[in-house]
Amino acid sequence: MVQYETEGQVADRLRHHDVVVLSPHGEIDLETAPLLREALLPVLERETGPVVLDLSEVAFMDSTGVHLLVEALRRLELQNRRLAIVCREGGQVHRLLAVVGLLDVLTVHCSRESGVAGGDERLRPEPNVATV
C-alpha cells in the first residue's frame, strides 16, 4: 500500500489483483483536488487495469472534485479501462453526483467490493433529487 498524505488529505493506494483502488479521505475541493490529481496521475499514466476511486471516506467534494472525476473517466475511456466510483448512499458525494447528472455517466457503487468486482450494486439518483 502506498499512502499519500498532505495537510488534511490522505489517499491510500491499494491493489486488488489488476485493479488499483485509490481512497482519498477528508475533503476534495479547490485546495486539495491538485493533491488527489497528483496521486491519480501515475495510476492513469502507468497502470493498465481498472481503477476504483473509493470516496466513501470523503466528507465533502465540490466542483473541482467533479471535474477531476470526469477528467479521469475520459482518460481511462481512451485506454479502454474501467473507472468505478464508490461513495456512501445518500452522502454528500452521492447527492452531488446526482445533482450534476453524473450518476448516469459514472459507474457508482455503494461498496468497495462491488466497485472492484464491477458488480451490479450501483447507486442511482434519489427520487427526490432534482437534476440541473
C-alpha positions as CSV (number, residue, x, y, z in Angstrom):
1,M,0.0,0.0,0.0
2,V,1.2,3.5,-0.9
3,Q,-0.1,6.3,1.2
4,Y,-0.2,9.9,0.1
5,E,-0.6,12.4,2.9
6,T,-0.6,16.2,2.9
7,E,-2.3,18.8,5.1
8,G,-5.6,17.2,6.0
9,Q,-5.9,14.9,2.9
10,V,-4.8,11.3,2.8
11,A,-5.2,9.0,-0.2
12,D,-4.4,5.3,0.2
13,R,-3.4,3.4,-2.9
14,L,-4.1,-0.4,-2.9
15,R,-4.1,-3.1,-5.5
16,H,-6.7,-5.9,-5.7
17,H,-5.3,-8.2,-8.4
18,D,-5.3,-6.0,-11.6
19,V,-7.5,-3.2,-10.0
20,V,-6.0,-0.1,-8.5
21,V,-8.0,1.3,-5.6
22,L,-7.3,4.9,-4.6
23,S,-9.1,6.0,-1.4
24,P,-8.9,9.7,-0.5
25,H,-10.1,10.9,2.9
26,G,-11.3,14.3,4.1
27,E,-12.4,16.9,1.6
28,I,-11.9,17.2,-2.2
29,D,-12.0,20.9,-3.0
30,L,-10.1,23.7,-4.8
31,E,-7.2,23.3,-2.3
32,T,-7.0,19.5,-2.1
33,A,-8.0,18.4,-5.6
34,P,-4.5,19.0,-7.0
35,L,-3.1,16.6,-4.4
36,L,-5.6,13.9,-5.4
37,R,-4.7,14.6,-9.1
38,E,-1.0,14.1,-8.2
39,A,-1.8,10.8,-6.6
40,L,-4.1,9.7,-9.5
41,L,-1.8,10.7,-12.4
42,P,0.6,7.7,-12.0
43,V,-2.4,5.4,-12.0
44,L,-3.8,6.9,-15.1
45,E,-0.4,7.1,-17.0
46,R,1.4,3.9,-15.9
47,E,-1.1,1.3,-14.8
48,T,-3.2,-0.8,-17.2
49,G,-6.1,-2.2,-15.3
50,P,-9.4,-0.8,-13.9
51,V,-9.4,2.0,-11.4
52,V,-11.6,2.3,-8.3
53,L,-11.9,5.7,-6.6
54,D,-13.3,4.9,-3.2
55,L,-14.8,8.2,-2.0
56,S,-16.7,6.6,1.0
57,E,-14.4,8.5,3.5
58,V,-14.7,11.8,1.6
59,A,-16.9,14.1,3.8
60,F,-17.2,16.9,1.2
61,M,-16.5,17.4,-2.5
62,D,-17.0,20.4,-4.7
63,S,-17.0,21.1,-8.4
64,T,-13.2,20.7,-8.6
65,G,-13.6,17.1,-7.4
66,V,-16.4,16.5,-10.0
67,H,-14.0,17.9,-12.7
68,L,-11.3,15.5,-11.5
69,L,-13.7,12.5,-11.8
70,V,-14.8,13.5,-15.3
71,E,-11.1,14.0,-16.4
72,A,-10.2,10.6,-15.0
73,L,-13.1,8.9,-16.8
74,R,-12.2,10.5,-20.1
75,R,-8.6,9.4,-19.8
76,L,-9.5,5.9,-18.9
77,E,-12.1,5.5,-21.6
78,L,-9.4,6.4,-24.2
79,Q,-7.4,3.5,-22.8
80,N,-10.4,1.1,-22.7
81,R,-10.1,0.9,-18.9
82,R,-12.9,0.9,-16.4
83,L,-13.5,3.5,-13.7
84,A,-15.6,2.8,-10.7
85,I,-16.6,5.3,-8.0
86,V,-17.5,4.2,-4.5
87,C,-19.4,6.5,-2.2
88,R,-21.9,6.4,0.7
89,E,-25.5,6.2,-0.4
90,G,-27.3,9.5,0.5
91,G,-24.0,11.1,1.5
92,Q,-22.8,14.5,0.2
93,V,-20.7,13.0,-2.7
94,H,-23.7,10.8,-3.8
95,R,-26.1,13.8,-3.7
96,L,-23.6,16.0,-5.6
97,L,-23.1,13.4,-8.3
98,A,-26.9,13.1,-8.6
99,V,-27.5,16.9,-8.8
100,V,-24.8,17.3,-11.6
101,G,-26.2,14.3,-13.5
102,L,-23.1,12.1,-13.2
103,L,-24.8,9.0,-11.7
104,D,-25.9,8.2,-15.3
105,V,-22.4,8.8,-16.7
106,L,-20.1,7.3,-14.0
107,T,-20.4,3.8,-12.6
108,V,-21.0,4.5,-8.9
109,H,-21.1,1.7,-6.3
110,C,-22.1,1.5,-2.7
111,S,-19.2,-0.8,-1.7
112,R,-15.5,-1.1,-2.5
113,E,-16.1,-4.9,-3.1
114,S,-18.7,-4.1,-5.8
115,G,-16.5,-1.5,-7.4
116,V,-13.5,-3.8,-7.6
117,A,-15.6,-6.7,-8.9
118,G,-17.5,-4.4,-11.3
119,G,-20.7,-5.7,-9.7
120,D,-24.3,-4.6,-10.1
121,E,-24.7,-2.9,-6.7
122,R,-24.8,0.6,-8.3
123,L,-26.1,3.7,-6.8
124,R,-28.8,5.6,-8.7
125,P,-30.2,9.1,-8.2
126,E,-32.6,9.5,-5.3
127,P,-36.1,10.0,-6.5
128,N,-36.4,13.4,-4.7
129,V,-33.2,14.9,-6.1
130,A,-33.7,17.3,-9.0
131,T,-31.1,17.3,-11.7
132,V,-29.8,20.6,-13.1
